[in-house]
């Protein structure tokens, strides 16, 4: 990445995305600056600080595009950049069966699907690009197959999951679509053991209408066994945005986007304007999901944690812990119903914590799970709009029901895992002592009954009053 030829390639494009750069965040400066471009990066944070750095994403974006990092959606190996017209997601998803627990608590592919869920109703053009290590054959996830895909190997498990995620959330794999010609379905990986298509350009409906061409590069092992995937798209104020590397130096002149002025002569006109101005307001969207609080007391604080032994295996055992304070009778650890995964255990811990508290008491919940917090904050409006038909949606839907019927507020607060925080470590200890099975502590083993089976879900009749600090939120 330090060679002049490599830097010259960056200047051919408005946006260049590089995956598996193997650079730690502290030394990414070694890549150096490129005149006229801003460098963004998303590195892994390993549990073992001495571990060899792998994975990672680096993006160079031309100055003037106004792109910024969306930290709420970005995570190890997934970098999300946004402006008012476009969302660009650069991602590297490590191969199936590879170990990811050394640098993240959440399977990166599962995190990518969560990003797709969060962006499914976004009004901007959304473009996901990267090495996803998925064999999708001729399936696009959209309305029609990719007629020109050269990869005839049957879909892998990851490939089937990727196409299903596209179908569920309104995205389409664009490699090989007929409108982009036969060359757009060419191989993207030339490995010593064979050729395959594992690098994709994926877009939502708006992006699909604005992409003008997709070009797959030629085999060249000087820098990589992957070839460039070049996308030309005309979006809003940025025409000719191109990602990755290639030959297309022709750029259309940028022109300002003209915004239509709505009439405001009548009261109905003014109501329409106010409705459009508020449609993406986070506070309003959360208010519609969770309702408003009208009781405020001194907060009850609870620290929650969840984990799974053998996460991802058929014999996994997951548990959830709730720590209200030393010698509190509410301290508890329980087995998780149904799927025995880390994420489900984290979500179930929040559900049990809310159930344990009187609804007229203000509640502060501390969790080290970004997944659980994002699912109940950033991604909640989109998930609620589809009836919580998302992963672990039965639990999150039940939590939403409890939030709505509480007259007192709830705030979710993020704490760093395994950082010496006494209360969070206490919650973790409850789980560790319990997840091998409640019978180990002399208690009965719960059945597999899901929380959603125990209580019907109710949907969204009240509204949030606002967002709180950080990743948390509060009913005020």
C-alpha positions as CSV (number, residue, x, y, z in Angstrom):
1,X,0.0,0.0,0.0
2,X,3.1,2.2,0.1
3,X,4.0,1.8,-3.6
4,X,3.5,4.8,-6.0
5,X,1.6,2.6,-8.4
6,X,-0.9,1.7,-5.8
7,X,-1.5,5.3,-4.8
8,X,-2.0,6.2,-8.5
9,X,-4.8,3.7,-8.7
10,X,-6.6,5.5,-5.8
11,X,-6.7,8.7,-7.8
12,X,-8.7,7.0,-10.5
13,X,-11.7,6.7,-8.3
14,X,-13.9,8.7,-5.9
15,X,-14.0,5.9,-3.3
16,X,-11.6,3.1,-3.0
17,X,-12.4,0.2,-0.5
18,X,-9.7,-2.3,0.6
19,X,-10.4,-5.3,2.8
20,X,-8.2,-7.6,4.8
21,X,-5.5,-4.9,5.1
22,X,-4.1,-6.5,8.3
23,X,-3.3,-3.2,10.0
24,X,-3.8,-2.3,13.6
25,X,-5.6,1.0,14.2
26,X,-2.5,2.5,15.8
27,X,-0.3,1.9,12.8
28,X,-2.8,2.5,10.0
29,X,-1.0,5.8,9.5
30,X,1.7,3.8,7.7
31,X,-0.6,3.7,4.7
32,X,0.1,7.4,4.4
33,X,-2.0,10.2,3.0
34,X,-3.2,10.6,-0.6
35,X,-3.6,14.1,-1.8
36,X,-7.2,15.1,-2.2
37,X,-8.5,12.1,-0.3
38,X,-9.6,11.3,3.3
39,X,-8.6,8.0,4.8
40,X,-11.0,6.0,6.9
41,X,-10.3,2.7,8.7
42,X,-11.9,0.0,10.8
43,X,-9.5,-2.4,12.4
44,X,-10.1,-5.4,14.7
45,X,-9.6,-5.2,18.4
46,X,-8.3,-8.5,19.6
47,X,-8.8,-9.8,23.1
48,X,-5.1,-10.7,23.0
49,X,-3.4,-7.5,22.3
50,X,-0.3,-9.4,21.0
51,X,-2.2,-11.3,18.4
52,X,-1.3,-10.9,14.8
53,X,-3.5,-8.3,13.2
54,X,-5.7,-9.7,10.4
55,X,-8.8,-8.5,8.5
56,X,-9.7,-4.8,8.6
57,X,-11.0,-2.3,6.1
58,X,-9.5,0.9,4.8
59,X,-11.3,3.4,2.6
60,X,-10.0,6.4,0.7
61,X,-12.8,8.9,-0.2
62,X,-12.3,12.0,-2.4
63,X,-12.5,15.2,-0.4
64,X,-15.7,17.1,-1.0
65,X,-18.0,14.0,-0.9
66,X,-18.8,14.8,2.7
67,X,-18.6,11.2,3.9
68,X,-18.4,10.5,7.6
69,X,-18.2,7.3,9.6
70,X,-21.4,6.0,11.1
71,X,-20.0,4.6,14.4
72,X,-23.3,3.1,15.4
73,X,-23.3,0.7,12.4
74,X,-19.6,0.2,12.0
75,X,-17.9,-2.8,13.7
76,X,-14.7,-4.9,13.3
77,X,-14.3,-5.6,9.5
78,X,-17.4,-3.5,8.6
79,X,-17.0,0.2,7.9
80,X,-20.1,2.3,7.2
81,X,-19.7,5.8,5.6
82,X,-22.6,8.1,5.0
83,X,-23.6,11.5,3.7
84,X,-27.0,13.0,2.9
85,X,-27.3,11.0,-0.4
86,X,-25.5,7.7,0.0
87,X,-24.5,5.0,2.4
88,X,-21.3,3.0,1.5
89,X,-20.6,-0.1,3.5
90,X,-17.1,-1.6,3.0
91,X,-16.8,-5.1,4.5
92,X,-14.6,-8.2,4.9
93,X,-16.4,-11.3,6.2
94,X,-14.0,-14.0,7.1
95,X,-14.6,-17.5,5.7
96,X,-17.1,-19.8,7.2
97,X,-15.9,-21.9,10.1
98,X,-13.1,-19.3,10.8
99,X,-12.6,-18.1,14.4
100,X,-14.0,-14.6,15.1
101,X,-14.4,-14.7,18.9
102,X,-10.9,-13.5,19.3
103,X,-11.8,-10.0,18.1
104,X,-15.6,-9.6,18.4
105,X,-18.5,-10.9,20.4
106,X,-20.7,-11.1,17.4
107,X,-20.3,-13.1,14.2
108,X,-19.3,-10.5,11.6
109,X,-21.7,-12.0,9.1
110,X,-24.5,-11.7,11.6
111,X,-23.4,-8.1,12.2
112,X,-23.6,-7.4,8.4
113,X,-27.2,-8.8,8.3
114,X,-28.0,-6.4,11.2
115,X,-26.6,-3.5,9.2
116,X,-28.9,-4.5,6.3
117,X,-31.9,-4.6,8.6
118,X,-31.0,-1.2,10.0
119,X,-30.7,0.2,6.4
120,X,-33.7,-1.6,4.8
121,X,-35.9,1.5,5.0
122,X,-33.2,4.1,4.4
123,X,-34.2,6.7,1.7
124,X,-30.6,7.1,0.5
125,X,-28.8,4.9,-2.0
126,X,-27.2,2.1,0.0
127,X,-24.2,0.3,-1.5
128,X,-22.5,-2.7,0.2
129,X,-19.2,-3.8,-1.2
130,X,-16.6,-6.3,-0.1
131,X,-15.2,-9.8,0.2
132,X,-18.1,-11.8,1.8
133,X,-16.7,-15.3,1.3
134,X,-20.0,-16.5,0.1
135,X,-20.8,-18.6,-3.0
136,X,-24.3,-17.5,-4.3
137,X,-24.1,-19.1,-7.7
138,X,-26.8,-17.2,-9.8
139,X,-29.0,-16.0,-7.0
140,X,-29.3,-12.2,-6.6
141,X,-31.6,-12.0,-3.6
142,X,-33.7,-9.6,-5.7
143,X,-36.5,-10.1,-8.2
144,X,-34.5,-11.9,-10.9
145,X,-31.4,-14.3,-11.0
146,X,-28.0,-13.1,-12.1
147,X,-28.0,-14.5,-15.6
148,X,-24.3,-14.0,-16.3
149,X,-22.7,-15.3,-13.1
150,X,-19.9,-17.7,-14.1
151,X,-19.7,-19.4,-10.7
152,X,-21.7,-22.6,-11.1
153,X,-20.7,-24.2,-7.8
154,X,-23.8,-24.8,-5.6
155,X,-24.5,-22.1,-3.1
156,X,-22.7,-22.4,0.2
157,X,-24.4,-22.1,3.5
158,X,-23.1,-18.5,3.7
159,X,-24.3,-17.9,0.2
160,X,-27.8,-19.0,1.0
161,X,-27.8,-16.8,4.1
162,X,-26.6,-13.8,2.1
163,X,-29.2,-14.1,-0.6
164,X,-31.9,-14.7,2.0
165,X,-30.8,-11.5,3.9
166,X,-31.0,-9.6,0.6
167,X,-34.5,-10.8,0.0
168,X,-35.6,-10.1,3.5
169,X,-34.3,-6.5,3.5
170,X,-34.8,-5.2,0.0
171,X,-31.2,-5.6,-1.4
172,X,-29.9,-7.1,-4.6
173,X,-26.6,-8.7,-5.5
174,X,-25.6,-6.8,-8.7
175,X,-22.7,-8.8,-10.0
176,X,-23.9,-10.6,-13.2
177,X,-27.3,-8.8,-13.6
178,X,-28.3,-8.8,-17.3
179,X,-28.3,-5.0,-17.5
180,X,-24.6,-4.8,-16.6
181,X,-23.5,-7.4,-19.2
182,X,-21.7,-10.7,-19.1
183,X,-18.5,-9.2,-17.7
184,X,-20.1,-8.1,-14.5
185,X,-20.6,-11.8,-13.5
186,X,-16.9,-12.7,-13.9
187,X,-14.7,-14.4,-11.2
188,X,-13.5,-12.2,-8.5
189,X,-11.1,-14.6,-6.7
190,X,-8.2,-16.5,-8.4
191,X,-6.9,-18.7,-5.6
192,X,-4.4,-21.5,-5.9
193,X,-7.2,-24.0,-5.3
194,X,-9.6,-22.5,-7.9
195,X,-11.6,-19.6,-9.1
196,X,-14.8,-18.2,-7.5
197,X,-17.1,-15.2,-7.1
198,X,-16.9,-14.1,-3.5
199,X,-16.7,-10.3,-3.8
200,X,-20.0,-8.5,-4.3
201,X,-21.6,-5.2,-5.0
202,X,-25.0,-5.2,-3.3
203,X,-27.5,-2.3,-3.4
204,X,-30.9,-1.3,-2.2
205,X,-33.7,-0.5,-4.7
206,X,-32.5,3.2,-5.0
207,X,-28.9,2.2,-5.6
208,X,-30.0,-0.4,-8.2
209,X,-31.7,2.4,-10.2
210,X,-28.6,4.7,-10.0
211,X,-25.8,2.2,-10.8
212,X,-24.7,2.7,-14.4
213,X,-22.1,-0.1,-14.7
214,X,-20.2,-2.8,-12.9
215,X,-16.8,-3.9,-14.1
216,X,-14.8,-6.8,-12.8
217,X,-11.0,-6.5,-13.1
218,X,-8.5,-8.9,-14.6
219,X,-6.3,-11.4,-12.8
220,X,-3.2,-9.8,-11.4
221,X,-1.4,-11.3,-8.4
222,X,1.0,-8.3,-7.9
223,X,-1.1,-7.1,-5.0
224,X,-3.9,-9.6,-4.4
225,X,-5.5,-12.9,-5.6
226,X,-8.8,-10.9,-5.7
227,X,-9.6,-8.6,-8.6
228,X,-11.2,-5.2,-8.4
229,X,-14.9,-4.7,-8.5
230,X,-15.7,-1.3,-10.0
231,X,-19.1,0.3,-9.6
232,X,-20.1,3.5,-11.3
233,X,-23.2,5.1,-9.8
234,X,-24.8,8.5,-10.1
235,X,-26.1,9.6,-6.8
236,X,-27.6,13.0,-5.8
237,X,-24.8,15.6,-5.8
238,X,-22.1,13.0,-6.5
239,X,-22.1,11.7,-10.1
240,X,-19.6,9.1,-11.2
241,X,-18.9,7.7,-7.7
242,X,-16.7,4.7,-8.2
243,X,-15.6,2.1,-5.6
244,X,-12.5,-0.1,-5.7
245,X,-9.8,0.3,-8.4
246,X,-10.0,0.2,-12.2
247,X,-9.6,2.2,-15.4
248,X,-12.6,4.5,-15.5
249,X,-11.1,8.0,-15.4
250,X,-14.1,9.6,-17.1
251,X,-16.1,11.5,-14.4
252,X,-19.3,13.4,-15.0
253,X,-19.2,17.0,-13.7
254,X,-20.9,17.3,-10.4
255,X,-23.9,19.5,-10.2
256,X,-25.8,20.6,-7.1
257,X,-29.0,18.6,-6.3
258,X,-32.1,20.7,-6.5
259,X,-34.6,20.3,-3.7
260,X,-38.2,20.7,-4.5
261,X,-40.0,23.4,-2.5
262,X,-43.3,22.1,-1.2
263,X,-46.4,24.5,-1.1
264,X,-47.2,25.9,2.4
265,X,-50.4,27.9,1.6
266,X,-52.8,25.8,3.6
267,X,-52.8,24.1,6.9
268,X,-52.8,20.7,5.2
269,X,-49.7,21.8,3.3
270,X,-48.0,22.7,6.5
271,X,-49.0,19.4,8.1
272,X,-47.4,17.5,5.2
273,X,-44.2,19.5,5.5
274,X,-44.0,18.9,9.3
275,X,-44.7,15.2,8.7
276,X,-41.9,14.9,6.1
277,X,-39.5,16.8,8.3
278,X,-40.1,14.5,11.3
279,X,-40.2,11.2,9.4
280,X,-36.6,10.3,10.1
281,X,-36.3,12.0,13.5
282,X,-34.8,9.3,15.9
283,X,-36.7,10.6,18.9
284,X,-40.1,10.4,17.1
285,X,-39.4,7.0,15.7
286,X,-38.5,5.6,19.2
287,X,-41.5,7.3,20.7
288,X,-43.8,5.4,18.3
289,X,-42.2,2.1,19.4
290,X,-41.9,2.5,23.1
291,X,-44.2,5.2,24.3
292,X,-43.6,8.0,26.8
293,X,-42.7,7.8,30.5
294,X,-44.5,10.0,33.0
295,X,-43.0,8.7,36.3
296,X,-39.4,9.4,37.3
297,X,-37.8,7.9,40.5
298,X,-34.3,7.3,41.7
299,X,-33.0,4.8,39.2
300,X,-32.6,1.1,40.0
301,X,-29.3,0.0,38.5
302,X,-28.8,-3.5,37.1
303,X,-25.8,-5.0,35.3
304,X,-26.6,-7.8,32.8
305,X,-24.5,-10.3,30.9
306,X,-24.9,-13.3,28.8
307,X,-22.7,-15.9,27.2
308,X,-22.6,-19.4,25.7
309,X,-20.3,-22.3,26.0
310,X,-19.7,-23.7,22.6
311,X,-21.4,-20.8,20.8
312,X,-22.6,-21.9,17.4
313,X,-22.5,-25.7,18.1
314,X,-25.4,-27.9,18.6
315,X,-24.4,-28.7,22.1
316,X,-24.0,-25.1,23.2
317,X,-25.3,-24.0,26.6
318,X,-26.1,-20.4,27.2
319,X,-27.0,-18.5,30.3
320,X,-28.0,-14.9,31.4
321,X,-27.1,-13.1,34.6
322,X,-28.6,-10.0,36.3
323,X,-26.7,-8.3,39.1
324,X,-28.6,-5.6,41.1
325,X,-26.0,-5.2,43.8
326,X,-24.2,-7.1,46.5
327,X,-26.6,-9.4,48.5
328,X,-29.6,-8.3,46.4
329,X,-32.4,-10.9,46.3
330,X,-32.9,-10.0,42.7
331,X,-29.5,-11.2,41.6
332,X,-30.1,-14.2,39.3
333,X,-28.8,-16.4,36.6
334,X,-30.9,-18.4,34.2
335,X,-30.7,-20.7,31.2
336,X,-31.6,-19.2,27.9
337,X,-34.6,-20.7,26.0
338,X,-34.4,-21.9,22.5
339,X,-31.2,-21.0,20.5
340,X,-28.1,-21.2,22.8
341,X,-26.1,-18.3,21.4
342,X,-24.2,-15.4,23.0
343,X,-26.4,-12.7,21.4
344,X,-29.6,-14.4,22.6
345,X,-28.2,-14.7,26.1
346,X,-27.4,-11.0,26.2
347,X,-30.9,-10.1,25.0
348,X,-32.6,-12.5,27.4
349,X,-30.6,-10.9,30.3
350,X,-32.2,-7.5,29.5
351,X,-35.7,-9.1,29.3
352,X,-35.3,-10.8,32.7
353,X,-33.9,-7.6,34.3
354,X,-36.9,-5.6,33.1
355,X,-39.3,-8.3,34.3
356,X,-37.6,-8.2,37.8
357,X,-38.3,-4.5,38.4
358,X,-41.5,-2.7,39.3
359,X,-42.8,-0.8,36.3
360,X,-43.1,2.4,38.4
361,X,-39.3,2.4,39.1
362,X,-36.9,4.2,36.8
363,X,-34.4,1.6,35.5
364,X,-30.8,1.9,34.3
365,X,-29.5,-1.3,32.6
366,X,-25.8,-1.7,32.0
367,X,-24.7,-4.1,29.3
368,X,-21.5,-4.8,27.4
369,X,-23.4,-6.0,24.4
370,X,-23.5,-3.5,21.5
371,X,-25.7,-6.0,19.6
372,X,-28.4,-6.0,22.3
373,X,-28.2,-2.2,22.8
374,X,-28.3,-1.4,19.1
375,X,-31.2,-3.8,18.6
376,X,-33.2,-1.8,21.2
377,X,-32.1,1.6,20.0
378,X,-30.6,2.2,16.6
379,X,-32.3,-0.8,14.9
380,X,-35.5,-0.9,16.9
381,X,-37.8,1.3,14.6
382,X,-36.9,-0.8,11.6
383,X,-37.3,-4.1,13.4
384,X,-40.7,-3.0,14.9
385,X,-41.9,-2.0,11.5
386,X,-41.6,-5.6,10.3
387,X,-43.1,-7.0,13.5
388,X,-39.8,-7.9,15.1
389,X,-39.2,-10.5,12.4
390,X,-35.5,-10.4,13.0
391,X,-33.0,-12.6,14.7
392,X,-34.0,-13.0,18.4
393,X,-37.0,-10.8,17.6
394,X,-39.2,-12.8,20.0
395,X,-37.1,-11.5,22.9
396,X,-36.8,-8.0,21.6
397,X,-40.5,-7.8,20.9
398,X,-41.2,-8.9,24.5
399,X,-38.8,-6.2,25.8
400,X,-40.5,-3.6,23.7
401,X,-43.9,-4.7,25.1
402,X,-42.6,-4.3,28.7
403,X,-41.1,-0.9,27.8
404,X,-44.4,0.3,26.4
405,X,-46.5,-0.7,29.5
406,X,-44.0,0.8,32.0
407,X,-44.9,4.3,33.2
408,X,-41.3,4.8,34.4
409,X,-38.4,5.1,32.0
410,X,-35.6,2.8,31.0
411,X,-32.1,3.7,30.0
412,X,-29.6,1.4,28.4
413,X,-25.9,2.1,29.1
414,X,-22.9,0.5,27.4
415,X,-20.0,-0.7,29.6
416,X,-16.8,-2.3,28.3
417,X,-16.5,-6.0,28.8
418,X,-13.8,-7.5,31.0
419,X,-12.4,-4.1,31.9
420,X,-12.3,-4.5,35.6
421,X,-15.7,-3.0,36.2
422,X,-16.8,-4.7,39.4
423,X,-20.6,-4.8,38.8
424,X,-20.2,-6.0,35.2
425,X,-17.7,-8.6,36.3
426,X,-20.2,-9.7,38.9
427,X,-22.9,-10.2,36.3
428,X,-20.4,-12.2,34.2
429,X,-19.6,-14.3,37.2
430,X,-23.2,-15.2,37.7
431,X,-23.4,-16.5,34.1
432,X,-20.1,-18.4,34.3
433,X,-21.3,-20.2,37.5
434,X,-24.6,-21.1,35.9
435,X,-24.4,-21.7,32.2
436,X,-23.2,-25.3,32.6
437,X,-26.7,-26.0,33.8
438,X,-28.9,-24.9,36.6
439,X,-28.9,-28.4,38.0
440,X,-25.2,-27.7,39.0
441,X,-26.6,-25.3,41.6
442,X,-29.4,-27.5,42.7
443,X,-32.1,-25.8,40.7
444,X,-34.5,-27.2,38.2
445,X,-33.7,-27.1,34.5
446,X,-36.1,-24.8,32.6
447,X,-37.9,-26.1,29.6
448,X,-37.3,-24.7,26.1
449,X,-40.3,-22.5,26.3
450,X,-39.7,-19.2,24.5
451,X,-40.6,-15.9,26.2
452,X,-42.8,-15.0,23.3
453,X,-44.8,-18.1,23.8
454,X,-45.5,-17.2,27.5
455,X,-46.9,-13.8,26.6
456,X,-48.4,-12.5,23.4
457,X,-46.7,-9.6,21.8
458,X,-48.5,-6.2,21.6
459,X,-47.5,-3.6,19.1
460,X,-46.9,0.0,19.0
461,X,-49.5,2.3,20.5
462,X,-47.5,4.8,22.4
463,X,-44.3,6.7,21.7
464,X,-40.8,7.6,22.9
465,X,-40.0,11.0,24.3
466,X,-36.4,11.2,23.2
467,X,-32.9,9.7,23.0
468,X,-30.5,9.7,25.9
469,X,-26.7,9.9,25.9
470,X,-24.4,7.6,24.0
471,X,-25.7,4.3,22.8
472,X,-28.5,4.4,25.4
473,X,-31.9,5.9,25.4
474,X,-34.4,7.0,27.9
475,X,-38.1,7.6,28.4
476,X,-38.3,11.1,29.8
